[in-house]
Amino acid sequence: MEDLIIIEDLMVLTYDLGKMNLDEAIIEVKELGDGWRLPTIEEFKNILYPNKSKIPNIKDDFYWSSMEYASDAAWYFSFYYEYAYFTNKNDTLYVRAVKTFNGEAALELLLKDF
């Protein structure tokens, strides 16, 4: 698959969905289909950032995570500074979708071209 890579137990899109507020990001990611989601802060810190050089088109910028901070704020991860912090959900940040790579996802990948 040219539009995704597999890193540990995550399927990661090889492109950003754009820069948008959190509500728009959630909608865009859901439109990719079952299982696609925003990464957690732990996935950013433990999987995505350490493998940054393997992820095509990743920017040294801010990316939305799936984790809320408050009713009007959510966590994001900075690939430039290697830290997580929170910001207003109306701010526009980059979006990179992930999906848990398990047996079901592997079968879906295999059957996709048939």
N, CA, C and O atoms as a printed pandas DataFrame, in Angstrom:
     atom_number atom_name residue_name chain_id  residue_number  x_coord  y_coord  z_coord
0              1         N          MET        A               1    0.834   -1.170    0.000
1              2        CA          MET        A               1    0.000    0.000    0.000
2              3         C          MET        A               1    0.888    1.245    0.000
3              4         O          MET        A               1    1.749    1.396    0.866
4              5         N          GLU        A               2    0.686    2.098   -0.931
5              6        CA          GLU        A               2    1.497    3.297   -1.046
6              7         C          GLU        A               2    1.038    4.416   -0.125
7              8         O          GLU        A               2    1.809    5.329    0.168
8              9         N          ASP        A               3   -0.194    4.360    0.332
9             10        CA          ASP        A               3   -0.709    5.464    1.133
10            11         C          ASP        A               3   -0.612    5.234    2.639
11            12         O          ASP        A               3   -1.092    6.055    3.420
12            13         N          LEU        A               4    0.008    4.122    3.057
13            14        CA          LEU        A               4    0.196    3.879    4.473
14            15         C          LEU        A               4    1.451    3.068    4.714
15            16         O          LEU        A               4    1.935    2.356    3.834
16            17         N          ILE        A               5    1.967    3.191    5.924
17            18        CA          ILE        A               5    3.080    2.367    6.369
18            19         C          ILE        A               5    2.686    1.745    7.696
19            20         O          ILE        A               5    1.770    2.212    8.373
20            21         N          ILE        A               6    3.391    0.686    8.056
21            22        CA          ILE        A               6    3.122    0.012    9.325
22            23         C          ILE        A               6    4.344    0.199   10.216
23            24         O          ILE        A               6    5.462   -0.160    9.846
24            25         N          ILE        A               7    4.111    0.762   11.384
25            26        CA          ILE        A               7    5.157    0.955   12.388
26            27         C          ILE        A               7    4.647    0.336   13.679
27            28         O          ILE        A               7    3.650    0.780   14.249
28            29         N          GLU        A               8    5.343   -0.687   14.123
29            30        CA          GLU        A               8    4.937   -1.453   15.300
30            31         C          GLU        A               8    3.491   -1.913   15.108
31            32         O          GLU        A               8    3.199   -2.652   14.168
32            33         N          ASP        A               9    2.585   -1.482   15.990
33            34        CA          ASP        A               9    1.197   -1.941   15.866
34            35         C          ASP        A               9    0.276   -0.868   15.295
35            36         O          ASP        A               9   -0.930   -0.875   15.542
36            37         N          LEU        A              10    0.866    0.067   14.518
37            38        CA          LEU        A              10    0.066    1.144   13.914
38            39         C          LEU        A              10    0.210    1.169   12.404
39            40         O          LEU        A              10    1.307    1.029   11.864
40            41         N          MET        A              11   -0.905    1.348   11.742
41            42        CA          MET        A              11   -0.899    1.704   10.324
42            43         C          MET        A              11   -0.956    3.228   10.320
43            44         O          MET        A              11   -1.792    3.824   11.000
44            45         N          VAL        A              12   -0.066    3.858    9.556
45            46        CA          VAL        A              12    0.055    5.312    9.550
46            47         C          VAL        A              12   -0.075    5.813    8.119
47            48         O          VAL        A              12    0.615    5.322    7.225
48            49         N          LEU        A              13   -0.952    6.785    7.894
49            50        CA          LEU        A              13   -1.045    7.373    6.562
50            51         C          LEU        A              13    0.287    8.022    6.208
51            52         O          LEU        A              13    0.986    8.523    7.088
52            53         N          THR        A              14    0.639    8.017    4.932
53            54        CA          THR        A              14    1.893    8.615    4.484
54            55         C          THR        A              14    1.714   10.082    4.119
55            56         O          THR        A              14    2.628   10.698    3.571
56            57         N          TYR        A              15    0.574   10.636    4.411
57            58        CA          TYR        A              15    0.301   12.044    4.107
58            59         C          TYR        A              15   -0.589   12.632    5.203
59            60         O          TYR        A              15   -1.311   11.914    5.894
60            61         N          ASP        A              16   -0.516   13.942    5.340
61            62        CA          ASP        A              16   -1.390   14.654    6.271
62            63         C          ASP        A              16   -2.746   14.884    5.619
63            64         O          ASP        A              16   -2.849   14.974    4.396
64            65         N          LEU        A              17   -3.762   14.977    6.427
65            66        CA          LEU        A              17   -5.104   15.303    5.929
66            67         C          LEU        A              17   -5.298   16.806    5.815
67            68         O          LEU        A              17   -6.344   17.264    5.357
68            69         N          GLY        A              18   -4.309   17.569    6.224
69            70        CA          GLY        A              18   -4.374   19.017    6.143
70            71         C          GLY        A              18   -4.258   19.636    7.519
71            72         O          GLY        A              18   -3.969   18.959    8.506
72            73         N          LYS        A              19   -4.490   20.925    7.563
73            74        CA          LYS        A              19   -4.480   21.692    8.801
74            75         C          LYS        A              19   -5.905   22.117    9.080
75            76         O          LYS        A              19   -6.551   22.717    8.222
76            77         N          MET        A              20   -6.413   21.811   10.282
77            78        CA          MET        A              20   -7.813   22.086   10.595
78            79         C          MET        A              20   -8.020   22.111   12.096
79            80         O          MET        A              20   -7.129   21.744   12.863
80            81         N          ASN        A              21   -9.209   22.550   12.516
81            82        CA          ASN        A              21   -9.519   22.512   13.940
82            83         C          ASN        A              21   -9.872   21.068   14.326
83            84         O          ASN        A              21  -10.007   20.203   13.461
84            85         N          LEU        A              22  -10.016   20.825   15.605
85            86        CA          LEU        A              22  -10.206   19.457   16.075
86            87         C          LEU        A              22  -11.506   18.830   15.584
87            88         O          LEU        A              22  -11.505   17.662   15.196
88            89         N          ASP        A              23  -12.607   19.564   15.588
89            90        CA          ASP        A              23  -13.874   19.002   15.110
90            91         C          ASP        A              23  -13.759   18.573   13.645
91            92         O          ASP        A              23  -14.233   17.502   13.267
92            93         N          GLU        A              24  -13.133   19.409   12.831
93            94        CA          GLU        A              24  -12.937   19.067   11.416
94            95         C          GLU        A              24  -12.025   17.851   11.288
95            96         O          GLU        A              24  -12.250   16.989   10.439
96            97         N          ALA        A              25  -10.994   17.784   12.132
97            98        CA          ALA        A              25  -10.056   16.655   12.087
98            99         C          ALA        A              25  -10.763   15.340   12.389
99           100         O          ALA        A              25  -10.531   14.335   11.717
100          101         N          ILE        A              26  -11.614   15.349   13.387
101          102        CA          ILE        A              26  -12.347   14.129   13.757
102          103         C          ILE        A              26  -13.223   13.666   12.600
103          104         O          ILE        A              26  -13.283   12.471   12.311
104          105         N          ILE        A              27  -13.895   14.584   11.945
105          106        CA          ILE        A              27  -14.752   14.241   10.803
106          107         C          ILE        A              27  -13.914   13.672    9.653
107          108         O          ILE        A              27  -14.268   12.641    9.079
108          109         N          GLU        A              28  -12.811   14.337    9.318
109          110        CA          GLU        A              28  -11.950   13.885    8.215
110          111         C          GLU        A              28  -11.397   12.482    8.457
111          112         O          GLU        A              28  -11.357   11.655    7.546
112          113         N          VAL        A              29  -10.979   12.227    9.677
113          114        CA          VAL        A              29  -10.417   10.919   10.007
114          115         C          VAL        A              29  -11.490    9.842    9.937
115          116         O          VAL        A              29  -11.233    8.753    9.422
116          117         N          LYS        A              30  -12.681   10.120   10.441
117          118        CA          LYS        A              30  -13.777    9.142   10.387
118          119         C          LYS        A              30  -14.154    8.798    8.951
119          120         O          LYS        A              30  -14.555    7.669    8.667
120          121         N          GLU        A              31  -14.027    9.766    8.046
121          122        CA          GLU        A              31  -14.368    9.522    6.648
122          123         C          GLU        A              31  -13.400    8.551    5.967
123          124         O          GLU        A              31  -13.693    8.056    4.879
124          125         N          LEU        A              32  -12.267    8.277    6.584
125          126        CA          LEU        A              32  -11.325    7.294    6.031
126          127         C          LEU        A              32  -11.847    5.864    6.175
127          128         O          LEU        A              32  -11.436    4.970    5.435
128          129         N          GLY        A              33  -12.745    5.656    7.120
129          130        CA          GLY        A              33  -13.330    4.324    7.301
130          131         C          GLY        A              33  -13.115    3.779    8.700
131          132         O          GLY        A              33  -12.535    4.435    9.565
132          133         N          ASP        A              34  -13.596    2.564    8.897
133          134        CA          ASP        A              34  -13.549    1.910   10.204
134          135         C          ASP        A              34  -12.129    1.835   10.754
135          136         O          ASP        A              34  -11.190    1.442   10.061
136          137         N          GLY        A              35  -12.003    2.219   12.006
137          138        CA          GLY        A              35  -10.742    2.061   12.711
138          139         C          GLY        A              35   -9.765    3.218   12.614
139          140         O          GLY        A              35   -8.862    3.325   13.444
140          141         N          TRP        A              36   -9.919    4.083   11.629
141          142        CA          TRP        A              36   -9.000    5.215   11.503
142          143         C          TRP        A              36   -9.315    6.236   12.581
143          144         O          TRP        A              36  -10.477    6.486   12.902
144          145         N          ARG        A              37   -8.257    6.826   13.138
145          146        CA          ARG        A              37   -8.423    7.736   14.271
146          147         C          ARG        A              37   -7.204    8.643   14.384
147          148         O          ARG        A              37   -6.214    8.473   13.673
148          149         N          LEU        A              38   -7.301    9.615   15.300
149          150        CA          LEU        A              38   -6.155   10.442   15.651
150          151         C          LEU        A              38   -5.292    9.662   16.639
151          152         O          LEU        A              38   -5.825    8.904   17.449
152          153         N          PRO        A              39   -3.991    9.829   16.589
153          154        CA          PRO        A              39   -3.119    9.124   17.538
154          155         C          PRO        A              39   -3.285    9.652   18.968
155          156         O          PRO        A              39   -3.679   10.798   19.184
156          157         N          THR        A              40   -2.978    8.800   19.919
157          158        CA          THR        A              40   -2.927    9.227   21.310
158          159         C          THR        A              40   -1.569    9.896   21.561
159          160         O          THR        A              40   -0.649    9.758   20.755
160          161         N          ILE        A              41   -1.450   10.605   22.655
161          162        CA          ILE        A              41   -0.162   11.207   23.028
162          163         C          ILE        A              41    0.887   10.116   23.238
163          164         O          ILE        A              41    2.044   10.292   22.858
164          165         N          GLU        A              42    0.497    8.995   23.838
165          166        CA          GLU        A              42    1.434    7.895   24.061
166          167         C          GLU        A              42    1.947    7.345   22.730
167          168         O          GLU        A              42    3.126    7.010   22.618
168          169         N          GLU        A              43    1.080    7.248   21.724
169          170        CA          GLU        A              43    1.513    6.772   20.407
170          171         C          GLU        A              43    2.471    7.765   19.757
171          172         O          GLU        A              43    3.442    7.364   19.116
172          173         N          PHE        A              44    2.199    9.057   19.919
173          174        CA          PHE        A              44    3.137   10.057   19.407
174          175         C          PHE        A              44    4.503    9.885   20.063
175          176         O          PHE        A              44    5.523    9.828   19.377
176          177         N          LYS        A              45    4.519    9.804   21.397
177          178        CA          LYS        A              45    5.781    9.752   22.146
178          179         C          LYS        A              45    6.539    8.446   21.957
179          180         O          LYS        A              45    7.762    8.457   21.813
180          181         N          ASN        A              46    5.831    7.324   21.956
181          182        CA          ASN        A              46    6.484    6.016   21.981
182          183         C          ASN        A              46    6.637    5.328   20.636
183          184         O          ASN        A              46    7.475    4.438   20.492
184          185         N          ILE        A              47    5.837    5.727   19.643
185          186        CA          ILE        A              47    5.898    5.056   18.337
186          187         C          ILE        A              47    6.220    6.033   17.213
187          188         O          ILE        A              47    7.189    5.839   16.479
188          189         N          LEU        A              48    5.420    7.074   17.077
189          190        CA          LEU        A              48    5.573    7.963   15.926
190          191         C          LEU        A              48    6.837    8.820   15.991
191          192         O          LEU        A              48    7.597    8.867   15.024
192          193         N          TYR        A              49    7.070    9.490   17.108
193          194        CA          TYR        A              49    8.253   10.353   17.183
194          195         C          TYR        A              49    9.563    9.565   17.050
195          196         O          TYR        A              49   10.439    9.981   16.291
196          197         N          PRO        A              50    9.724    8.443   17.762
197          198        CA          PRO        A              50   10.972    7.689   17.610
198          199         C          PRO        A              50   11.192    7.151   16.184
199          200         O          PRO        A              50   12.322    6.849   15.800
200          201         N          ASN        A              51   10.122    7.038   15.417
201          202        CA          ASN        A              51   10.211    6.539   14.036
202          203         C          ASN        A              51    9.946    7.648   13.020
203          204         O          ASN        A              51    9.580    7.378   11.877
204          205         N          LYS        A              52   10.130    8.871   13.438
205          206        CA          LYS        A              52    9.848   10.050   12.609
206          207         C          LYS        A              52   10.510    9.964   11.233
207          208         O          LYS        A              52    9.906   10.340   10.228
208          209         N          SER        A              53   11.729    9.479   11.186
209          210        CA          SER        A              53   12.461    9.410    9.910
210          211         C          SER        A              53   11.852    8.396    8.937
211          212         O          SER        A              53   12.137    8.445    7.741
212          213         N          LYS        A              54   11.032    7.496    9.429
213          214        CA          LYS        A              54   10.386    6.480    8.582
214          215         C          LYS        A              54    9.031    6.931    8.051
215          216         O          LYS        A              54    8.464    6.289    7.167
216          217         N          ILE        A              55    8.513    8.033    8.587
217          218        CA          ILE        A              55    7.166    8.485    8.229
218          219         C          ILE        A              55    7.264    9.530    7.123
219          220         O          ILE        A              55    7.751   10.636    7.361
220          221         N          PRO        A              56    6.810    9.195    5.923
221          222        CA          PRO        A              56    6.875   10.157    4.820
222          223         C          PRO        A              56    6.048   11.411    5.098
223          224         O          PRO        A              56    4.974   11.350    5.695
224          225         N          ASN        A              57    6.569   12.523    4.655
225          226        CA          ASN        A              57    5.846   13.805    4.655
226          227         C          ASN        A              57    5.462   14.334    6.024
227          228         O          ASN        A              57    4.591   15.198    6.122
228          229         N          ILE        A              58    6.089   13.840    7.086
229          230        CA          ILE        A              58    5.769   14.368    8.410
230          231         C          ILE        A              58    6.454   15.733    8.563
231          232         O          ILE        A              58    7.592   15.914    8.131
232          233         N          LYS        A              59    5.776   16.658    9.160
233          234        CA          LYS        A              59    6.305   18.014    9.304
234          235         C          LYS        A              59    6.804   18.259   10.721
235          236         O          LYS        A              59    6.293   17.666   11.671
236          237         N          ASP        A              60    7.786   19.116   10.869
237          238        CA          ASP        A              60    8.226   19.559   12.189
238          239         C          ASP        A              60    7.235   20.611   12.667
239          240         O          ASP        A              60    7.538   21.804   12.705
240          241         N          ASP        A              61    6.058   20.148   13.027
241          242        CA          ASP        A              61    4.974   21.059   13.370
242          243         C          ASP        A              61    4.074   20.398   14.399
243          244         O          ASP        A              61    4.417   19.355   14.956
244          245         N          PHE        A              62    2.915   21.010   14.651
245          246        CA          PHE        A              62    1.977   20.537   15.658
246          247         C          PHE        A              62    0.890   19.663   15.030
247          248         O          PHE        A              62    0.333   19.999   13.985
248          249         N          TYR        A              63    0.596   18.523   15.694
249          250        CA          TYR        A              63   -0.407   17.565   15.230
250          251         C          TYR        A              63   -1.411   17.284   16.332
251          252         O          TYR        A              63   -1.048   17.125   17.497
252          253         N          TRP        A              64   -2.687   17.226   15.945
253          254        CA          TRP        A              64   -3.750   16.895   16.896
254          255         C          TRP        A              64   -3.590   15.467   17.400
255          256         O          TRP        A              64   -3.198   14.566   16.658
256          257         N          SER        A              65   -3.904   15.283   18.675
257          258        CA          SER        A              65   -4.036   13.943   19.235
258          259         C          SER        A              65   -5.522   13.679   19.474
259          260         O          SER        A              65   -6.361   14.556   19.271
260          261         N          SER        A              66   -5.822   12.492   19.896
261          262        CA          SER        A              66   -7.217   12.114   20.160
262          263         C          SER        A              66   -7.651   12.452   21.585
263          264         O          SER        A              66   -8.795   12.198   21.964
264          265         N          MET        A              67   -6.754   13.015   22.363
265          266        CA          MET        A              67   -7.014   13.186   23.791
266          267         C          MET        A              67   -7.462   14.604   24.132
267          268         O          MET        A              67   -6.771   15.580   23.840
268          269         N          GLU        A              68   -8.638   14.693   24.759
269          270        CA          GLU        A              68   -9.154   15.987   25.204
270          271         C          GLU        A              68   -8.453   16.410   26.487
271          272         O          GLU        A              68   -8.014   15.575   27.278
272          273         N          TYR        A              69   -8.357   17.714   26.676
273          274        CA          TYR        A              69   -7.818   18.270   27.915
274          275         C          TYR        A              69   -8.954   18.846   28.758
275          276         O          TYR        A              69   -9.015   18.652   29.972
276          277         N          ALA        A              70   -9.840   19.553   28.084
277          278        CA          ALA        A              70  -11.009   20.169   28.728
278          279         C          ALA        A              70  -12.096   20.269   27.667
279          280         O          ALA        A              70  -11.894   19.851   26.527
280          281         N          SER        A              71  -13.231   20.813   28.031
281          282        CA          SER        A              71  -14.335   20.897   27.069
282          283         C          SER        A              71  -13.972   21.720   25.835
283          284         O          SER        A              71  -14.518   21.497   24.754
284          285         N          ASP        A              72  -13.055   22.670   25.995
285          286        CA          ASP        A              72  -12.680   23.516   24.861
286          287         C          ASP        A              72  -11.218   23.376   24.453
287          288         O          ASP        A              72  -10.712   24.184   23.674
288          289         N          ALA        A              73  -10.530   22.350   24.976
289          290        CA          ALA        A              73   -9.103   22.169   24.675
290          291         C          ALA        A              73   -8.765   20.698   24.484
291          292         O          ALA        A              73   -9.440   19.815   25.012
292          293         N          ALA        A              74   -7.705   20.451   23.718
293          294        CA          ALA        A              74   -7.239   19.085   23.473
294          295         C          ALA        A              74   -5.718   19.084   23.371
295          296         O          ALA        A              74   -5.088   20.116   23.144
296          297         N          TRP        A              75   -5.152   17.904   23.545
297          298        CA          TRP        A              75   -3.704   17.739   23.485
298          299         C          TRP        A              75   -3.230   17.690   22.043
299          300         O          TRP        A              75   -3.936   17.216   21.152
300          301         N          TYR        A              76   -2.024   18.188   21.833
301          302        CA          TYR        A              76   -1.356   18.064   20.542
302          303         C          TYR        A              76    0.083   17.645   20.786
303          304         O          TYR        A              76    0.579   17.713   21.911
304          305         N          PHE        A              77    0.754   17.207   19.713
305          306        CA          PHE        A              77    2.154   16.819   19.816
306          307         C          PHE        A              77    2.967   17.628   18.824
307          308         O          PHE        A              77    2.554   17.824   17.681
308          309         N          SER        A              78    4.131   18.098   19.269
309          310        CA          SER        A              78    5.041   18.859   18.418
310          311         C          SER        A              78    6.176   17.957   17.950
311          312         O          SER        A              78    6.953   17.461   18.766
312          313         N          PHE        A              79    6.276   17.743   16.642
313          314        CA          PHE        A              79    7.391   16.969   16.097
314          315         C          PHE        A              79    8.681   17.782   16.082
315          316         O          PHE        A              79    9.763   17.215   15.932
316          317         N          TYR        A              80    8.586   19.080   16.233
317          318        CA          TYR        A              80    9.783   19.919   16.262
318          319         C          TYR        A              80   10.396   19.937   17.660
319          320         O          TYR        A              80   11.600   19.739   17.823
320          321         N          TYR        A              81    9.566   20.172   18.654
321          322        CA          TYR        A              81   10.063   20.301   20.022
322          323         C          TYR        A              81   10.012   19.000   20.821
323          324         O          TYR        A              81   10.563   18.931   21.920
324          325         N          GLU        A              82    9.361   17.977   20.290
325          326        CA          GLU        A              82    9.173   16.677   20.946
326          327         C          GLU        A              82    8.493   16.824   22.305
327          328         O          GLU        A              82    8.998   16.341   23.318
328          329         N          TYR        A              83    7.358   17.486   22.314
329          330        CA          TYR        A              83    6.586   17.584   23.540
330          331         C          TYR        A              83    5.101   17.603   23.217
331          332         O          TYR        A              83    4.685   17.848   22.084
332          333         N          ALA        A              84    4.321   17.336   24.251
333          334        CA          ALA        A              84    2.871   17.393   24.139
334          335         C          ALA        A              84    2.374   18.531   25.022
335          336         O          ALA        A              84    2.904   18.779   26.105
336          337         N          TYR        A              85    1.357   19.206   24.540
337          338        CA          TYR        A              85    0.741   20.278   25.302
338          339         C          TYR        A              85   -0.702   20.384   24.839
339          340         O          TYR        A              85   -1.123   19.620   23.970
340          341         N          PHE        A              86   -1.462   21.302   25.392
341          342        CA          PHE        A              86   -2.859   21.434   24.980
342          343         C          PHE        A              86   -3.098   22.816   24.383
343          344         O          PHE        A              86   -2.367   23.771   24.642
344          345         N          THR        A              87   -4.152   22.881   23.576
345          346        CA          THR        A              87   -4.529   24.138   22.957
346          347         C          THR        A              87   -6.032   24.140   22.723
347          348         O          THR        A              87   -6.693   23.115   22.888
348          349         N          ASN        A              88   -6.560   25.272   22.347
349          350        CA          ASN        A              88   -7.981   25.416   22.057
350          351         C          ASN        A              88   -8.358   24.539   20.861
351          352         O          ASN        A              88   -7.616   24.457   19.882
352          353         N          LYS        A              89   -9.501   23.896   20.951
353          354        CA          LYS        A              89   -9.953   22.997   19.874
354          355         C          LYS        A              89  -10.221   23.722   18.564
355          356         O          LYS        A              89  -10.311   23.083   17.516
356          357         N          ASN        A              90  -10.350   25.051   18.603
357          358        CA          ASN        A              90  -10.576   25.815   17.373
358          359         C          ASN        A              90   -9.287   26.185   16.652
359          360         O          ASN        A              90   -9.336   26.678   15.525
360          361         N          ASP        A              91   -8.134   25.957   17.280
361          362        CA          ASP        A              91   -6.864   26.209   16.608
362          363         C          ASP        A              91   -6.720   25.247   15.433
363          364         O          ASP        A              91   -7.320   24.172   15.435
364          365         N          THR        A              92   -5.937   25.623   14.439
365          366        CA          THR        A              92   -5.732   24.749   13.279
366          367         C          THR        A              92   -4.349   24.112   13.353
367          368         O          THR        A              92   -3.324   24.795   13.340
368          369         N          LEU        A              93   -4.352   22.784   13.430
369          370        CA          LEU        A              93   -3.129   21.989   13.504
370          371         C          LEU        A              93   -3.181   20.912   12.430
371          372         O          LEU        A              93   -4.229   20.662   11.834
372          373         N          TYR        A              94   -2.037   20.276   12.190
373          374        CA          TYR        A              94   -1.991   19.196   11.202
374          375         C          TYR        A              94   -2.685   17.947   11.728
375          376         O          TYR        A              94   -2.838   17.759   12.935
376          377         N          VAL        A              95   -3.097   17.103   10.797
377          378        CA          VAL        A              95   -3.807   15.869   11.123
378          379         C          VAL        A              95   -3.145   14.714   10.390
379          380         O          VAL        A              95   -2.989   14.745    9.169
380          381         N          ARG        A              96   -2.756   13.690   11.153
381          382        CA          ARG        A              96   -2.214   12.458   10.588
382          383         C          ARG        A              96   -3.001   11.312   11.211
383          384         O          ARG        A              96   -3.032   11.173   12.434
384          385         N          ALA        A              97   -3.627   10.505   10.394
385          386        CA          ALA        A              97   -4.477    9.420   10.889
386          387         C          ALA        A              97   -3.684    8.134   11.085
387          388         O          ALA        A              97   -2.716    7.863   10.375
388          389         N          VAL        A              98   -4.118    7.353   12.065
389          390        CA          VAL        A              98   -3.538    6.044   12.336
390          391         C          VAL        A              98   -4.662    5.031   12.533
391          392         O          VAL        A              98   -5.825    5.382   12.736
392          393         N          LYS        A              99   -4.276    3.785   12.467
393          394        CA          LYS        A              99   -5.219    2.689   12.696
394          395         C          LYS        A              99   -4.445    1.570   13.367
395          396         O          LYS        A              99   -3.309    1.288   12.984
396          397         N          THR        A             100   -5.039    0.932   14.357
397          398        CA          THR        A             100   -4.376   -0.176   15.027
398          399         C          THR        A             100   -4.195   -1.324   14.044
399          400         O          THR        A             100   -5.138   -1.749   13.377
400          401         N          PHE        A             101   -2.951   -1.819   13.970
401          402        CA          PHE        A             101   -2.651   -2.931   13.068
402          403         C          PHE        A             101   -2.776   -4.225   13.859
403          404         O          PHE        A             101   -1.963   -4.535   14.729
404          405         N          ASN        A             102   -3.828   -4.967   13.523
405          406        CA          ASN        A             102   -4.083   -6.249   14.173
406          407         C          ASN        A             102   -4.471   -7.258   13.104
407          408         O          ASN        A             102   -4.349   -6.964   11.915
408          409         N          GLY        A             103   -4.918   -8.400   13.483
409          410        CA          GLY        A             103   -5.277   -9.438   12.525
410          411         C          GLY        A             103   -6.356   -9.001   11.548
411          412         O          GLY        A             103   -6.279   -9.299   10.356
412          413         N          GLU        A             104   -7.353   -8.300   12.045
413          414        CA          GLU        A             104   -8.443   -7.819   11.196
414          415         C          GLU        A             104   -7.929   -6.808   10.162
415          416         O          GLU        A             104   -8.302   -6.868    8.991
416          417         N          ALA        A             105   -7.079   -5.888   10.602
417          418        CA          ALA        A             105   -6.522   -4.889    9.688
418          419         C          ALA        A             105   -5.600   -5.539    8.659
419          420         O          ALA        A             105   -5.573   -5.129    7.498
420          421         N          ALA        A             106   -4.848   -6.548    9.082
421          422        CA          ALA        A             106   -3.956   -7.250    8.156
422          423         C          ALA        A             106   -4.765   -7.959    7.081
423          424         O          ALA        A             106   -4.399   -7.916    5.907
424          425         N          LEU        A             107   -5.848   -8.603    7.459
425          426        CA          LEU        A             107   -6.709   -9.282    6.493
426          427         C          LEU        A             107   -7.341   -8.273    5.543
427          428         O          LEU        A             107   -7.430   -8.523    4.341
428          429         N          GLU        A             108   -7.773   -7.149    6.067
429          430        CA          GLU        A             108   -8.352   -6.088    5.241
430          431         C          GLU        A             108   -7.342   -5.605    4.191
431          432         O          GLU        A             108   -7.703   -5.377    3.036
432          433         N          LEU        A             109   -6.093   -5.454    4.594
433          434        CA          LEU        A             109   -5.036   -5.031    3.659
434          435         C          LEU        A             109   -4.817   -6.072    2.578
435          436         O          LEU        A             109   -4.690   -5.732    1.402
436          437         N          LEU        A             110   -4.772   -7.327    2.963
437          438        CA          LEU        A             110   -4.542   -8.403    1.994
438          439         C          LEU        A             110   -5.658   -8.501    0.972
439          440         O          LEU        A             110   -5.407   -8.742   -0.209
440          441         N          LEU        A             111   -6.887   -8.316    1.422
441          442        CA          LEU        A             111   -8.043   -8.487    0.536
442          443         C          LEU        A             111   -8.380   -7.233   -0.259
443          444         O          LEU        A             111   -9.195   -7.284   -1.180
444          445         N          LYS        A             112   -7.764   -6.113    0.084
445          446        CA          LYS        A             112   -8.103   -4.852   -0.557
446          447         C          LYS        A             112   -7.916   -4.858   -2.070
447          448         O          LYS        A             112   -8.709   -4.249   -2.788
448          449         N          ASP        A             113   -6.896   -5.526   -2.561
449          450        CA          ASP        A             113   -6.605   -5.525   -3.992
450          451         C          ASP        A             113   -7.279   -6.662   -4.759
451          452         O          ASP        A             113   -7.102   -6.783   -5.971
452          453         N          PHE        A             114   -8.050   -7.496   -4.057
453          454        CA          PHE        A             114   -8.721   -8.605   -4.749
454          455         C          PHE        A             114  -10.139   -8.274   -5.133
455          456         O          PHE        A             114  -10.830   -9.106   -5.721
